C-alpha cells in the first residue's frame, strides 16, 4: 500500500485526508498537537510542527512515503518542497516553494518578471514606526507578515494612528526578520484556482470572492462561474501564467488572489497549494471531477486527467459562518433549514460548549455552507435562505 504524508490536520485538510483513504493510500498526518479534526481520519499521526523540515524528512524516510501533500495553508509549503527535493517526489521544488510562501521573495520575483503587482517595501521587524515609508508609498497601505497564512498578520493601515496595531499583528505572526508594507489597491477582489503539472497549466478557473472588511479584505466565500468581461478573464489568465513562471512552481495546485484595478488584473499573492474556504469544493463542482483526487494523484507521481466531466459548468457558492462576537456556543439549531437538494453541504467546526472568536481572519470561521444552482444567483439565494434559517446562540 502506498503511503502519503499530509501536512496539517485542520478543517481544510480533512477532505484531502478522507479522499486519500478512499483512494487506498495509507494516510500519515503530521501536525502540532491540538484539537485538529484531521487526526481522527488518519491511519497514523505524528505530532510535529509542519515547519520542522528535518523531523519531517526523518519521518518520511522511516515510513517510505510515495508522496507529500498540502492544501489550504501556505505555512507548510516550504517543507513539501524540501521533502520533494530530497526524496525525489513529485511536487514543487524547495526553492519554488519558498518563493511561493515568503511574500518578500514572491514580490521580488513578480517585479523581476513583469508580473503586475502593487509597489511595496521591506521593513526590519523591529521598526515599529515606519511612518516615513508609509507616506512614501502613500496611504492606505497593507502591513503583511511575509510567512503567514489565512490572513494572519495582514492589516490595512489608513493613517499613522493604525501603525502600532498593524506592526504588532505582523510581528506576532512571523518568524522572519522583515515584514512587508504594500500599497493598498482600491478595486474589486477576486481569485482563481489553477493547477500546473509537468510544466503545463492544466486550467485557470477565475472565481468571485465575498469579502469581509476586517483588518483587511478577508475572503469569507466564493462563487463560480465569475461573469466578467472576456478581456479581463484573458488578462487574469495571463497574469497567472506570468506569476507561475516567476515563482518557478510546478506539479501542484495554485491559489491566486487578484484585485481588478482600473480595468487591469493585479496579482496580490500566489500560493503553491489549493485554496481554502471551499475552493477545492468549488473547483470540483465546477468541473465535475474530485479536485482532491487530482492533487493526490499529482503528488503521488501518478497520471492525471483534468478533462471536465460536466458538459456545462456547475454554478456554485461557498460561504463560511462568522461570529459577530467572541464567546461560547450555547446551541446550533439547523432544524428550521428547508430541505433542498441544492444544499451540497452544511457543516460546523464547533460544538456546543466550544469557544468561537469574533470574525477578523479566515481561521475565525465556525462553519461552512455549499450550494449549487442553474446560476450563481440561484445558488446564492439558496445559500442565503439556509443561513438565515440556522439559529446559533453564542454567549
Secondary structure, DSSP 8 states (H G I E B T S, - for coil): --EEEEE--SHHHHHHHHHHHHTT-EEEEEE-SSS-GGGGG-SEEEE--TT-HHHHHHHHHHHT-SEEE--S-STTHHHHHHHHHHHT-SS--HHHHHHHH-HHHHHHHHHHTT-----EEEEETT----HHHHHHH-SSEEEEETT--TTTTEEEE-SGGGHHHHHHHHHHT-SSSEEEEEE---SEEEEEEEEEETTEEEEEEEEEEEEEESSSEEEEEEEES----HHHHHHHHHHHHHHHHHHT--SEEEEEEEEEETTEEEEEEEESS--STTHHHHHHHHHSS-HHHHHHHHHTT-------S-SS--EEEEEEE-BSS-EEEEEEE-TTS---TTEEEEEES--TT-EE-BSSSGGG--EEEEEEESSHHHHHHHHHHHHHH-EEEE-
